[in-house]
Amino acid sequence: MFAFTERWAPGNNFIRIIASVLGATDVVQRSSFAIINEYRTSAAIPFFICDFFRIRKTEEAFDIGYEDYIYSGAYCFLEWPELVEELLPADVVRVKISGEDQRQIEF
């Protein structure tokens, strides 16, 4: 699971590259209108992009069944993870993308 702690715009391109490497068969869209988007690789392995921007209370994450995705064993890419911080597993990989002219990626 990868949690992006900066704005999504640079992260979206990063995710598209990862999706390509994973062999995604779908076009990866910006997830701003859906909380969870599911995609498949060429080997039919699912991966998820979760946009928690619209989550206002942690109870809402339970309502959408976040644990079905996060604990599925599939790759999960999280936007706005700080809104559900207390629900994330300890082994989450935090990715920080920063910089305007030159992107810096920190893990």
TORSE-335989 format. One record per residue (C-alpha): x, y, z. Coordinates in pm, whole numbers, padded with zeros to 5 digits, always signed. Example, Ala and Ser with C-alpha at 12.3 -4.5 7.8 and 13.67 -1.06 7.14 Angstrom:
2
+01230-00450+00780 +01367-00106+00714 
This chain:
107
+00000+00000+00000 +00130+00342-00095 +00009+00663+00071 +00066+00988-00114 +00106+01276+00127 +00120+01563-00120 -00126+01695-00375 -00243+01441-00631 -00147+01616-00957 +00213+01489-00958 +00105+01167-00792 -00144+01097-01069 +00134+01081-01329 +00339+00866-01093 +00047+00624-01053 -00005+00610-01430 +00359+00506-01471 +00325+00240-01199 +00001+00118-01358 +00180+00086-01690 +00460-00114-01529 +00198-00336-01364 +00049-00395-01709 -00277-00208-01648 -00538-00283-01911 -00753+00018-01814 -00684+00387-01852 -00604+00525-01508 -00824+00827-01442 -00792+01099-01185 -00988+00970-00889 -01138+01298-00769 -01502+01201-00836 -01494+00849-00695 -01361+00750-00357 -01231+00417-00484 -01140+00318-00838 -01053-00040-00930 -00824-00131-01217 -00686-00459-01352 -00347-00559-01480 -00294-00773-01789 -00272-01071-01550 -00620-00980-01414 -00472-00870-01081 -00668-00581-00929 -00523-00262-00788 -00705+00026-00626 -00675+00401-00610 -00847+00542-00302 -00917+00914-00279 -01008+00998+00080 -01051+01371+00014 -01427+01353+00063 -01406+01151+00386 -01499+01380+00675 -01515+01124+00958 -01338+00791+00994 -01680+00624+01022 -01735+00712+00655 -01432+00501+00562 -01598+00205+00733 -01921+00281+00548 -01750+00244+00210 -01575-00076+00321 -01221+00065+00303 -01081-00245+00474 -01198-00466+00186 -00955-00277-00037 -00670-00193+00199 -00645-00545+00340 -00717-00725+00011 -00351-00799-00061 -00378-00596-00384 -00182-00280-00453 -00360+00022-00305 -00262+00380-00381 -00404+00630-00133 -00466+00999-00181 -00521+01215+00129 -00423+00930+00367 -00391+01175+00656 -00773+01188+00672 -00784+00820+00771 -00441+00799+00934 -00555+00599+01237 -00703+00331+01008 -00388+00263+00807 -00171-00042+00872 +00177+00011+01013 +00347-00121+00697 +00205+00146+00463 +00470+00296+00233 +00450+00675+00248 +00537+00857-00071 +00594+01232-00074 +00605+01404-00412 +00713+01767-00402 +00868+02038-00615 +00732+02262-00883 +01002+02270-01153 +01170+01943-01058 +00980+01666-00885 +01128+01503-00579 +00996+01167-00466 +01063+01051-00112 +00969+00715+00040 
